[in-house]
Structures are given as structure tokens and as C-alpha cells.
Amino acid sequence: MEDRIYRKQDLQHLKLIAHRGFTPEGPQNSLKAFEAAGKRGFWAIETDVRRTRDGVLVCCHDETIDSLYDGSGRICDADWKELSGRHFTEDRGERMPLFEEYLEICRSYGALPFIETKTMDVEEVVTAALRHFEEEELVISSILMEHLLTARDVSGGVFIHHIFSTPETVEILRHQGRCGVSYNYSDLSKVPEHLIEETHEKGVLVCLRAGDSPETVREMAGMGLDYIPTNRMTKEAMAQG
């Protein structure tokens, strides 16, 4: 079976990640945005996972619902029954997705799940995802190294991705295998010479911040990046651009 994570990226075979779903078509981390990403054939769909007070895994970036939903309060202080009655202020027809619903959408469209863990429920998140995907198809992402090391303890085959990495964190990751990093450079001209090549030499895959124009995506692919998060680009838009 082809290892889709390690498949080489080039302009003919872009590995685009729909950041929080395809948000031009729906609110971030919504069922509508996930479905839109699936229909457009994204290589992976990214989401953020949190846990409700009664133990239900849901998709939401923020700790609270204040800025996105018609309510307020922390997700970890609310039960799923309460949260399921809240709706996006941007789209009153959309509620918060269950993590299981996100996984089902990824699987139905053949998109890889690219999962950012926001709390220390990492083992539960990985275990739930492995009910839908083989470990080699699963990406666990976090800004916290502790989350990634926990994911590796749960599964030796999942791919772990560190957000906004440094040379120090790359050194930790390289010994874990099946790993990647994102470097925090929004201006591609500021990326240090040989950084990507040196990271690859350590067996670590690389991406940068979102590529949101055809020109940026082309430049990223030409730099040798292994996958590209985006908020709006699609394969069709790249072909037209």
C-alpha cells in the first residue's frame, strides 16, 4: 500500500491540507467546511480537537465558544447536550461537529485526518481515530511536544507533526521517526538557506505557514516542502491560476 504521507509532492501532485476545513464554504471547523474540503479532493483535512465535560470529543479551535457560537463559556465546562444546541454565529444552520463526524467525512472522501490536539486527551483522540484509519494514515499535530510523544507512545506508526518548530525540537523528533514540522515563516524570503534540506537530512518532513495564493503554493512546492496547509487554495484554483 502506498504511504500517502511520504508520497513526493510536486506541482502535479500537490498535498494540500484544508486548514480547519474549506472555510470559503463554511465556518472554520464546521461540518459544512469539512464536507466542502472532502468534495474538492484535499489530500488532508485539518481540525482541532477538544473534550467536553461529559467526555465527548468535538472539533473546535478555541477554548471557549464565545467568538464563534451563539453562547459563551469553556468547552471543557459544558456537556455535549448543551453544546449541540449552540450554532455558529456565521451560519445558524451549523452546530459544533463531533470528532467522530469529522473522521467519518475524512474517510468517506479519502482525505487524511490531520488532527491538532488542544488538550491532554491525546490517547483518547488517537484511539478514536484508529477506529476509522490505519495508523500510517493518521497525522497527530500539536504545538506541544508532550502531546506528540504521548501519541507516539500510543502508536508507533502514526505520523506526528510539530507546529512552529525549532532546531531543538527537530532534534527530539528525529529520534521518533514518522514525523514532520512546520516552521513559522510567513515570508518565504525569510526562510534560512538550506533549512529545508537540512531538516530532510534528519528524516523529518517540512511545511511552512499557509499557502493562500497560486504563486505562494507554486513557490512552496518548488522549495521542496512536503505538504502545504491552506485556507482557500484548491487543485482547481491552482490549475486556473
C-alpha positions, 0 to 999 in steps of 0.5 A: 500500500502506498504511504500517502504521507511520504508520497513526493509532492510536486506541482502535479501532485500537490498535498494540500491540507484544508486548514480547519476545513474549506472555510470559503464554504463554511465556518472554520471547523464546521461540518459544512467546511469539512464536507466542502474540503472532502468534495474538492479532493484535499489530500488532508483535512485539518481540525482541532480537537477538544473534550467536553465535560461529559467526555465527548470529543468535538472539533473546535479551535478555541477554548471557549465558544464565545467568538464563534457560537451563539453562547459563551463559556469553556468547552471543557465546562459544558456537556455535549447536550448543551453544546449541540444546541449552540450554532455558529454565529456565521451560519445558524444552520451549523452546530459544533461537529463531533470528532467522530463526524469529522473522521467519518467525512475524512474517510468517506472522501479519502482525505487524511485526518490531520488532527491538532490536539488542544488538550491532554486527551491525546490517547483518547483522540488517537484511539478514536481515530484508529477506529476509522484509519490505519495508523500510517494514515493518521497525522497527530499535530500539536504545538506541544511536544508532550502531546506528540510523544504521548501519541507516539507512545500510543502508536508507533506508526502514526505520523506526528507533526510539530507546529512552529518548530525549532532546531531543538525540537527537530532534534527530539523528533528525529529520534521518533521517526514518522514525523514532520514540522512546520516552521513559522515563516510567513515570508518565504524570503525569510526562510534560512538557506538550506533549512529545508534540506537540512531538516530532510537530512534528519528524516523529518518532513517540512511545511511552512505557514499557509499557502493562500495564493497560486504563486505562494503554493507554486513557490512552496512546492518548488522549495521542496516542502512536503505538504502545504496547509491552506485556507482557500487554495484548491487543485482547481484554483491552482490549475486556473491560476 
